[in-house]
């Protein structure tokens, strides 16, 4: 089945593959794919890595100010291991709590660094 046939069957409203590829199909709701390609410069509401922005409005200065909860809690057995190209795993959470009866394992040759930004007082 071609992309055009799939789009018509699923009711996406794409008449031809040109509509999707050249005319940048508009979608609303949840869009899933095996892979998205592009620079992603216009994506919004994505985690920044530092924490969550205080505002999703990109015109607001609060969009560049972040927060993260103080406590990272592990409720299931977890093992930290990094790829061979690295030796460090880190979190910006200031406190790490491992619940009772939960195993928290850091693999050999892995350094786990909590509060990597030294934000705790």
N, C-alpha and C positions, 0 to 999 in steps of 0.2 A: 504494500500500500504506500503510495507517495505521501509526501508531507501535505500536499494540497488535499488529498482524500482524507487523511487523518484529521486535518483542521475542519473539514466540512462535517465529518462524522461527529466530532466532539463539539461542534457548534461554536468554534472559536471565532468564526467570521472572517477567515482569511480565504480569499478567492484564489490566489495563486501564491506560489513560493516567492514571487517578486514582492508581493505585499508584505511578506514577513522579512525578507532579506534586505530589500531596498527601501521600503517604506516604513520600516521599523514598527511592526504591529503593536498596537496598544492593547494592554491587558489589564484587567482589574481582578482582584481576588488573589488567590494563591497560585503562583506559577512554579512548577517544579521541572527540573531537567537533570539529566545526568551530568551536564557541565554547562556553565555559563562562560562566555568568552568576551573579553573587552577590558578596558581599563577601569571600569567601575567608578569613574570620577563623579558621576551624578547619583550614586547610591546614597540613601539616607538611612538613618536609624540603625546603623551597624555598630557593633561594639568597637570601641576605639583602642582597646588594649589597656588603656590606663584606668578605665572604669566606664561609668555611664554618664553621658553628658547631662547637665542640668536642664537643657532645653533641646528639643528636636528641631527647633526653628534655626536654620542655618544663618539667618541674618542677625540673630541674637548673640551677644557676647557670651551668654550662658551656654551656648553650644560648644564653647571651647574650655569650659570649666567642668571638671569631672568629679564624681564621688564613687567610692566603693565601700561596701559594708565593712565593718571592722573584723567580723569573724567569718572564716571559711570553715564550714563544718562537714566532715566526712561521715556519712551515714552507712556507706557500704564499703566492703573491702576494696582497697585501692592500691595499685602499684605504680610508682613513678619511675619511668625509664625514658631516656632521651635517645635520639638517633646517634649513630656512631660519630657523626660530625659535631657533636656537642658533648659537654660534660655537666652543664648546669640546667636546672629547672627552677623556676622561681614563681612567686606570687606577690601581688601588691597588697594582699590582705595582711593586716598587722597581727592577727591571731589565728592560729590553726587549731581546731578542736577535732579530736577523733573520738567519736561516740564509743560507749562501752561495747565490747564484743565485736569491734571492727578492727581489722588488720590494716595498718598503713605501712607500706613497705617502700623504701627508696632503694632502687637497684644499686649494686656495686658499681663503682665508677661514675655515679651520679651524685652531684651536689645539689641538695634542695635548699633554696634560699627563701625563707619567708620574709615578708616586709621588705622586699628588695628596694623600695624607694625610701625606706627609713622614715615613714610617716607617723609611726606610733610615737607616743610621748613617754 
